[in-house]
Amino acid sequence: MYSNYLKIALRGLTKHKLTFFINLFGLALGLWATITISLWVKSELNMNASFPEIDQVYRIMEHQRYGSEFFTTSSTPGILAPALKAEFPEVERAACYSWNEDLLFIANENRFNLNGFYAEPDYLHIMQYEFLHGDRDKAMTEKNHIVLTKESAIKLFGQVNVVGESLVIKETGEESSYIVVAVIDIKSYESSASFEFIIPFQVMLDKPYNEWLSHWGNNGPSTIVRLNKNVDWEAFSASIEDLIVKKNEGSNIKLFAYPQRDLYLHGKFKDGIQQGGRIEYVKLFALIGLFVLLIACINFMNLSTAKSQKRAKEVGVRKVVGAEKNELVLQFLTESMLVTFIAGFVSLIFVELSLPIFNNLTGKTLSVPYGDWVSWVQFIMILLFTGLVAGSYPAFYLSATKVVMVFRNFTKSGKGVVIARKGLVLFQFILATMLIIATIVVYKQINFAMNKNLGYEKDQLVSVFLEGSMYENFEVYKRQVEEIPGVLAVTRSNHSLMGRNSNTGGISWEGKDPDFSALFEIMSIDYGFVEAMGMKMIKGEDFSPDRVSDSINKVILNRRAYEMIAQDDPDPVSIKWGTDVQILGVVEDFHFQSLHLGMEPVILRLDPDNSFIAYFKIASDDVKSVISEIKYLSESFEPDFPFQFSFMDENYSQMYQEDLRTKELAKYFSILTILISCLGLFGLSAHVAEQKTKEIGIRKVLGASTLSILNVINREFIMIVSISILFGSGIAYWLMQDWLEAYAYRVDFEWWFIPLAAVGILVIAFLTVSLQALKAAQINPVRSLKSE
């Protein structure tokens, strides 16, 4: 019986080639989008979730209160982990670990810059990466220990098992020798962390310039703990809330614990409350993948029901010879399943061809897990779901056809079927309209962010990390760089201008409300920083090498900081920062964070010795040549350290990495949605043209023009698409207003976004339908009337 169903299905597919191709290609595209997005979603959901005992692992974080606002951060005091382990029996393991740094490694004849961090020994017991070589219990128990990843071991030594090997880390003014005690595989579990080495945290604590790490009033490293089994983590979180207040009287910090496995997806906090995070992007693209697949299924439903008249006699004959309704349903579902499984095979080919591009776009290394039987079961379930959704309505509609109506020739689509078909087309184009408008809004916002005046000139601005002689003899190095044609200015700072770096809440001033506090960003700079960066002085003056006193108790504020102080002191001349500090000048506000965040108060202080990032402003005529000369000079000046540079506009773009990916993915999926929708529209218009063959013939005999015949077929579909644009625009406006709220600085949802999307959709729909309408209009009326 089933083989007979299969034969009939194959015969029907070969008979209706256009319908079969449209259904196949549309479903293949929909499944391709679903599979690709599913791989990405699965990767995101599994991030940091598969480590052993991860349900017992928590990040210790801070809520810092400034006035009525909360600032949430994962930065904590460098001595927090030992205190937690000593004072709270719920804590089984605890470790502080630093931010990532680039360090120069020397092993044998190999010299490489590697990226990694400092961590306490418990870190590798909490985040249990796979140990390829070495002993987890002994790793990092001595200050000269170092742990390498598999990739860094191969890079330095040419092999994986390098336990016991020695290497040297060279930094400005010092060299340190280490022994490799372990090699780990950081790709054994999906982790958001990226590093090539781990050094004992005690090494960082012992450096004289890191004395601040040992004070409860300072933050910097992160702290992670593993709690004992069956501990109520929320009760533990409440119990540590006032720990820093007890250790540092007058502190405004509330500690709390947050699940490590959830932080990657749910790490966004606002006003001290968890609100979204990367999970918003995961939900968005999972929804887009589902929508694309639904649109493809709708095409299948529409084309199948549109062809119902031609299948009606077949159904009638089969009913006469005794076929039951459930057998007919099974027959039509077999056809839809057959098309779906063929489309599934084609979609896998599409996935393999597009994955390299998709991986490049998302920054991942996704692959289809062909060897995983669970993934195959999931894939088959998706195909079964798609086949059922796509074939259910046609199957039940056609199987319900009455025999009497068939042989009386009353088999034309009823009003209910036509309304349903129009409703499905309406739904398709509502989704298409939403995606296109969303793409326009995202594009405008990202374009606004990329081109906004930041308060400093990021274009043609190069940052260079100062190492060795470049740092120690900066003035000599600076003069030599300034002699290179095309170099306009050279300065330096300790700040990357790419997010928070160093800050304090310990600023007061005359008339300040004792209950009010604010977090001031602190930037150490050298002479000429304000001018070289293109910042605008709006009050007072810049630091000058002609005034020795500028380096002592004088600062420059940004407008935000000055206006905050001026609310209580109308003409402020100083602030209290330990001692009285004179306000030398005020610069216009400048952005050092993403536009997602508002403007923050900034203090610029003259501190060249603490400024290790050089900034070169260069002419735009021949950037490549100028950079090449700077590189040659730098490597001659400091041969031991590799020359590291980056363009500030590229660094700035990195802050919007997720938004840029959203823009690109939204663009591609909008195109895909329109393509699939137009495939269905193409098939339906072909069916309508076929149904109206006789009408068109009569109109032509009576002298109708081609344009009027085009109108006969076009007006039905253009009306549906127009209505869908109205509904889709309203929904898109509501959704995108919510999306824009995530930006402190944003574009307005302008009226012309909707007409732009509407014109694009209408033109595409009109051209799609007109292809079939023109074809029908050009048929000789004698042939069309004869065929009827």
N, C-alpha and C positions, 0 to 999 in steps of 0.2 A: 504493500500500500504506500509506504513512505517513498519507495523508489519511484513509484508512479507520480507522486506529488512532485518529486524532484525533476522528473522528465518534463512534466507539464510546465513547471516553473522555468526551466531552461528554455523550453520552446517559446514561452511567453516573452522572456527577456530578449531573445534573438529577434522576435517579431517586432518589438517596439524598441528599436535601437536608440533613438533619441532620448526617450524617457529613461531607458536603462542607463545611458551614459550620464545624463544629468543626475539621476539618483546616485549612481556609483561615485561620480566625481564629487558631488556635494557631500555625501556621507563620508567619503575618504578625507576630505578637507576638515570636516567637523571632527572626525575621530583623530586626525593628526593633531588638531589644536588641543583636544581633550587629553591625548596621551602625553604630548609635550608639556602641557601645563601640569598634568598629574605628576610627572617626574619631578618638576620643579617644586610643586607643593609638598610632595612626599619628602624631598630633601630638606625643605624648610621646617616641616613639622618634626623631622627626626634630629634636627640640629641640637646638639648637646643632650639629647634625650636617651642615648643608648649606652652611656658609660655605666659600668657596674656601680650599684648602690647610689645612683644619681638622685634617687628620691630622698636621700638623706643629706644632700648637698645644698647649701644655701650661701648666697652672697650677702655680706653685711653691707648695708647702705645707710645713707644719711638723708634726713630731711633737715635742711637749714632754713630757719625762718628769718625773713627780712621784711619788717613791717607786716603787711597783710599777705605777703607772698611767700611761697615755699620754693626752695631750690633743692632738687633731689639729685644726689650724686653717688657714684660708687667709690669715690675717693675717701680714704679713711686715714687715721693716724698710723704711722709705721710700726707702732708698738701695740696695736689693738689685738692682733692674733694671740700673742702670748698671754695677754690679760684675760681674754675670753676662755682660753684653755685652762687657765689656772683658777678662775673664779666661778665658772659655770660648769657643773658636772654633766650637763646635757651635751657639752661639746666633746666629741671623741677626737677630732683632728681640727687643727686651725692653721692657716697659713696666710701671711701677707705676701703679695707679689707686686712687682713694679709695672710700669708702662713699658712698651717695647722700645728698644734702642738699637741703632746700627753700630756695630763694633768691628774693628779690623782684626781678623784672625790670621795667624801665621802658623802653618804646619808644614815642616820640611821646606820645600821651595814654593809652596802654594800660599797665596795671599788673597783673602776674600773678605769683603764686607758681609757680615751675617746679621740677621735681625732676631732679637730674642729679648729675654727679660730676666730679672732676679726674682727668686722665690725661696720661701722657707721649705725645709725638707718635707713637711706634711703635704705640700702641694701635690706631689706625685702619688700620694696615697688617697687624696681627695678626687682629683681628676686622673683616673687610672688608665692612662695611655698604655698601650701594649709595650712591654719591655722586650726588645729583640735580643739585647745583650746587657748584662749587668744585673745588680741586685737592688730591687726597689727599696729595701730596708736600709741599705748602706749609702744610697745615692744622696749626694749633697750634704752629707754629715760633716764634711770638712770644707774649709774655705777655698781650698785649691781644687775642689771637685767641679766638674762640668758635665752636663748631660747634652748630648747632641741628638738631633733627629736623623733618621736614616738618610735623608737627602743631603744634609749638611756633612755627615760622615763621609759619604761618597765624594762630595765636592772637595773636602779637605784632604782625605787620605786615599780615595780611590776604592774603598771597600766599606762594608757595613760593620764588621766586627773590629772595632778600634778601641775596645776597652783596654785601658792601661797606656794608651798613647798620650804623648805630651803635645801641648800647643801653647802658643803665646797670643795674648790679646794686647794690642798696642792702642793706648789712648794718649791724648795730649799730655805730655809730661810724665808718663809712666808706662811701664810694661809689666804684665803679670803672667805667670806660668800656671797652667792648669793641667790636670790629669782627667782624661775621659773615663768616667765611671759607669756610664750607661748610654745605650743607644735605643731610642724609642721610635715607634711608628705613630705619628700623629694622625695618619689617615685610617687607622684601624677603626675609629669611630668618627661619625660626622661631628665636627667641632667647629665652632665659630672662631676659635683661637687660631692664630697663624704665627708661627715662630720657628726658629732654627736651632736655638740653644736655650738652656736654662742654667743660670749661675746662682750659687747660694746667696740669699738675701743679706746675710751678714756682711758680705763683701761690700755691698752698697751702703749699709749702715756705717761701716768703718771708715768710709771716705770722709775727710775733714769737712768738705763743703756740704755734706749731707747730714750734718748734726741736727738740722731741723726735723728730720724724720723721727727723732726720739722724743718729740714734744706732743702732748695731747692736743694742743691748740692748732696744730698743723695737719693738713691733709695732703695726700698724694697717691700712695699705693692703694691697691684693692685688697680686701680681706675676704677669704672664703673659708667656710667651715663644713665639717661633716658631723651631723648630730648622731647620737646613739639611736639605735632602733627604737621605734614606738614612742619617740619623744614628740610631744605636741609642739610643732614648730611655731605656731601662732602664739602659744603661751610663752615660748622661749623668746620670740621676737618682742613681746610686750615686756619681758623681764630685763632685756638689755637696753630698753629705750633711753634711760637716763644715765647710762654708764659714763659717757663723756662729760656730762654735766657734773657728775660726782668727781671726776678726775680733773676737770678744768672748770673751776667756778666761773660763772658768768657766760658759759657757752650757750649758744642758741641751737645746739644740735640734738636731734632725736635719732637714735639708731633704730634700725629695723632689719629683719632678715627677710630675704626674698628667694624663692626657689631658683636655683641655678638653671634648671632645665626650661624655666618659663621666661627667663630674662631676655633671651634672644628675640622672642616673638612678642613679649608683653613688657618691654623695657621702657616704655614712655610714661612719664609721670607729669601731672599738671596739678599745681596747688596741693601737692602732697598726696595725690590720689593716682593710682595706676589708670591710665587712659590710653589704650591702644598700643601701637608699636608696629613692628613689621607684620604682625598678624593681619593688619588692615590691608596690606598689599596681597597677602596670601588669600584672604577672603575675596578681594576684588578680582584677582585673576582666576581663582577657582570658579567664581561666578561667570566670568567672561567665557571660560572654557565650556561651562555648561550651556550658556546661551548660544554659543556657536554650534554646539552639537544639536541643540533643540531646533535651531534654524534649519539645519540640514535635515532633521527628521520632519519638520514641517513641509519642506519641499517634497519629500517622499509622499507624505499624506496627500498633499494637494494634487500632485501629478497622478497619483493612483486613483483618487476619487474623480479627477477630471476625465480619466479614461474609463470610467465606470460604464458608460453607455456601450462601449465596444465589448466590455466583458460581460454585460448583462445577459446576452443570449446564451453565452457559455454557461453562466450560472443557471439560467432557466432550463437548459437541456439537461444539465447534471442533476437538477432537482427532479425533473420528470423521470429520469432513470433511477431515482431512489437515493440520491445523495442527501445526507443529513446536514443541518446547519453547522454543527461542530466540525464536520469533515471539510466543509467549504472554508470555515475560519482557519482550520489547520493548513489548507492548501495555500491560502493567501499569506498566512504568516510564514509558511515555508519559503515563499517567494521573497518576502521582505528579509528573512534571515539569510537567504542565499546572497542577496545583494549586499547585506550588511557584512557578512563574513568575507566576501570578495573585497569590499571596501576596506575592511580591517587589514587585509593583507597589503593592499595598496598604501594604506595609511602608514604602515610600518616602514615601507620604502621611503615615503615622504619624511618620516621621522629621522631615519638614518641620514638622509641627504641634508636635512636642515639642522640637526643637532650641533654640528660645529659652529654654525652661525648663532644659534640660540645660546650655546655655552659662552660664546664670546660676548653676547649681549648681556647675559645674566651674571657673568663672572663665576660660573660653576663648571664642573666637569661631569655633567650628567651622561648617562648611557642607559640603553635599554637592557634590563637584567634578564637576558634570555635564559640563563641557567637557573632562575628562581621560579619554582613551580607556583609559589603564592602569587607572583606577578602575573603568571599566565592565567591563573584562576581569575584574578581581578580583571585582566584584559578580556577574557571570555565573558565575564559577567557584564562588562561594559557593552560588548557586542550584543549579548542577549537583550539587555535593557534597550539598546538602540533599536534593535530589530523589532522588539515588541512595541515600543513607542511609535516607530515609523510605520509599522504595518497594522497596528491595532484598529485604527479608525477605518481604513480601507477594507480590512478583513470583515469587520462586523457590519459595515455599511453594505458591501457587496453581497455578503451571505444573507442579508435580510431582504434582498430583491424578491418580489412576488412573481411567480411564474405567469399568472394571468396578465400582469402588467407588461411582462416581457413580450408576450406574443400578441398583445394588443398594440405594441410599439409605444407604450407609455413609459419609456425608460429614460427619458431625459432627466437630468439632474433636478431634483426637487428644490424648493426654495430653501429648505433647511441645509441641504448640502452646499448650495451656492453661498449662503450666509457663512457657513462654517469655513468654506474655502477662503472667502474674503477676509474673515476674521483671522485666519492663520497668516495670510499675507500681511494684514495690518500689524499683527504681533511681530512678524519678522522685521518690518521696517521701523517699528517703534524701537526695537533693540538697536538696529543699525543707526537710527537717528541719535539715540543716547550715546553710542560709542563715538560717533563722529563729533558731536558737540563736546563730549568729554575730552577727546583728543585735541580739539581746538583750544579749550580752556587750559589743559595741561601745557600745550605748546606755548601759549601766551604767557603763562605764569613762569615757566622755565626760561623763556626768552627774556622776560622782565628781570628775573633774578640774575641771568648771565650778563645783562647789559646795564643794570642799575649802577648809578654813581655810588660807589662804596665809601666815599670820603677819602679814598686814596687811589692812586693810579696803578691798577694791577697789570695793565697791558705793558709789554716790553720790560717787565720787572722780573729779575732773576734772583732766586734765593740760593745761597751757597752755604753749606755747613762748614764752619771753620774748624780745622784740625791742625795740630802740630804748630809749625812755624807760622802758618796763616793766622792762627789765633794769637800766638805768643808775640809775634812781631807785626801786628795788624796794621799799624800806621805805615810801615815800610811797604807792606803788601798792598795797602790801599793806594799809595802814591803810584806804584807801578801799574796797577790796574787802571787808574784814572788816565794814564798816559796812552792807553790803547784807544785808537780812533773809534768812535762810536759809543764809548762809555760816557754817559752824561753825569752820573753821580754814583757814589759809593757810600754806604752807611752800614750800620749793624744794630741788632737788637737781640733780646733773648726770646722774642715772641714770634710765632709762625703766622699770626693773624688768621689762623684757621680753627678757632675755637678757644675755649678757656684754657689757660695755662697756669698762671699764678694769680691768686686773688686773696683779698682779706676783707673781713667785716669789721676790723678794728679801727675804723676811721670816725672821728668825731669833729665837731666844729662849734663855733659860738652859736648858742641858741638852739642847738639840736635837741629834739625830743628824746629823752632817755629811753623811751619805749620803741623808738624807730631805729632800724638798722638796715644797711644796704651792703651788697657784695661788690666791692670795687676790684676791677681787673688791674693788675700791676704789670707794667711793661718797662723793662730796663732798656734804655736806648743809648746811642752814641750821638755826638754832635752831628748836625745835619740831617737827622732822621726825618724830621717834619718836612723839610724842604724836598729831600730826595724822594720821599713817598708821595709827594704831591698833596699833602694835607694843607688845610687852610687855617691860618691863625686868625681868630676873630677877636682876640683881646690879649693885651700884654705882648710878650715877646718870646722868642725861642731861646733855647740854651745857646750860649756863645763861649767859644774857647778863650775869648778875651777876658772873661769874668771867671776867675778861679772859684768864686763863691757859689757858682751855679751847681757845683757838684755836691754842695752841702745844704741839706734841708731846703731844697727848692724843687717844685714839681710843676708839671703842666697837666691840666685837666681837659677832658673832652667836654663838649657843651652839656651833655646829659649830667655829668658829675657836678659841673658848676651850677646848673640850674637847680639841682637837688639841694645843694648847700645853700644857694641864694634864697630858697624858700624860707629859711630861718634866719639868714644873715644877708640882708639886701646887697651889701657890697663886700663880699668876703675877700680877705687878703691872705688868709692862712687856714690850714686845717691842722688838727692834732692827730699825729700818727706816731705814737710813742712820745715824741716831742713836737713842738710847734714847727710846722713846715710851711714855708711861704709859697703862695700860688704865683708862679712867674708868668703864666699865660694860659690861654684857653684855645683849643683847636676845635674846629667843626667836628661833629660826630662822624665816626667812621665805623664800618661794620667789620668786626673780627670774628663774627659767628655767622651761621646760616641765617637767611631771611625768615626762617621758621621762628626765630627768636627775636625778641625786641632789643632795642638799644640799651646797652649797659654802661654804667659809669666807669671811666678809665682814668688811671693815674699814670702819667709818663714820668719816669725818673731818670736822671743822668747816671748811668752805671755801665760804662764801657767794659769793665773787667768781667761783667756777668752777661755780656752780649756775644753770643757765639754763632749767630746767624747773620751772614752778610747779605745785603741787598744791593744789586747792581741795576741801575736804570740805564738802559741802552737805547741807541737810536734804532729806528725801525727799517733803515735802508737795507742792511745786510746782517740780519740777526745771526745766521749760521756762522758767518765768518768771524763776527765779534766773539761769539761763544767759543769758537775754536781757539782764538788767541788767548782768551781768559783761561781756558783749560790748559793750554801749553804753558802759560806763565805760572799757573797754580801748581802744576805738576813739577815744574822746575824749582819753584819756591819751596814746595813741600813734597819731595819724592816718595816719602814713606806711606802717605795716605792717599787713597784714590780720590779724584775730584768728583764731588757730588753736587749736582745742581738741579733745580727744577724751575719751571715758569710759574709764576704766581697765578696766572689766569687758569692754568691747568690744575693747580692745587685747589683753587677756589671751586672749580667744577666738581672736584671729588666730593665736596660737601653735599652735592646734589645728586650723588650717584644713583640713589634709589629713585629719585624723581625723574632723572634722565632715562633710566631703564623703564619707568612707568610710561614716559612719553613715547619711547620707541615701541614698546610692546603694545600700547594702546593704538598707535598708528598702524602697526601690522595687523592687529586683530580687527580694527575697523575696516581695513581693506578686505580682509578675509570675509568678514560679515557681509559687506556689500557684494562681494563676488558670489558668495553662496546664495544670498537673497536674489541677486539678479539671475543666477542660474535657474532658480525656481520660477522667477517672473518670465524668463525666456521660454521655459517649458509650458507654462500656463498660457502665455500669449499665443504660442504655436497651437495649443489645443483650441483656444477661442477662435483663432483664424480658421482652423479646420472646421469647427462647428458652424461658422458663418460663411462657409464657401458659397452656398446658394444665395444668401443675402447679398454678398459682395458682387456676385455675378449679375444679379438683377439690378443692383445699383449702377453697375458699369454700363449695362445695356441702356439704362435710363439716362445716362450721361454724367454720372457722378465722377468727380475729379479724384485723383489719387489722394489729395489732401483730405477730402471728406471721408474717404475710406479709411485713411489713417486714423481719423478722429473716431470712427466707429469702434475700433479696437482699443485705441489709446485711452479714451475718456474713462472707461471703467477702472483701469489700473491706476491712472494718474490720480483719480479721485481717492482711491484707497491709500495710495502713498502720501497724498497731501494730508489726509486725516491722521495717518501714522506720525507724520512730522509734528503735528500739533500736540499729540499726546507725548511723544518722545521728547520734545523740547521742554515741556513742563517738568517731566521727571528728571531730565538731565540738569535743568536749572536748579532744582532742589538738591540733587546729589552733589553737584559741583560747588554749590555755595558752601556745603558742609566740608568738602575737600579743601577749599580755599581758606577755611577758618584755621587750618593748621599753620598758615603763614602769618607772621606778624606784619609782614610787608607783602601786599598782594595786589593783583589786578582786580578790577571790577568785572563782573559778568556783564559784558556789554551787549546791547540789543542786536548788533549785527552778527553775533555768533550764530544766532538761529537762522537768519536768512542765508548766511553763507553755507551752512550745512544743508538747508532746505534746497537751495539752488543746485548744489552738488548732487544730492540724492535724486531730485526730480530730473535733472539732465541725464543721469545714468539710467534711471528707470525708463525715461522717454526713449532713449536710444535703444535700450534693450528690447522694449515692446515694438518699437518702430521697425526693427529688423524683420520681425515676423509679419508686421502689418504691410510693409512694402512688398514682401514676398507674395503675400496674399493678393495685394492690389494689382500685381503684374500678371496674374494668371488670366489667360484668355477666358472671357465669360462663357464662350461656347462650351469649353471643356468643363468648367465648373458646373454649369447647368446640366450638361449631359451626364456628368458623374452623379448628379443628384437624382 
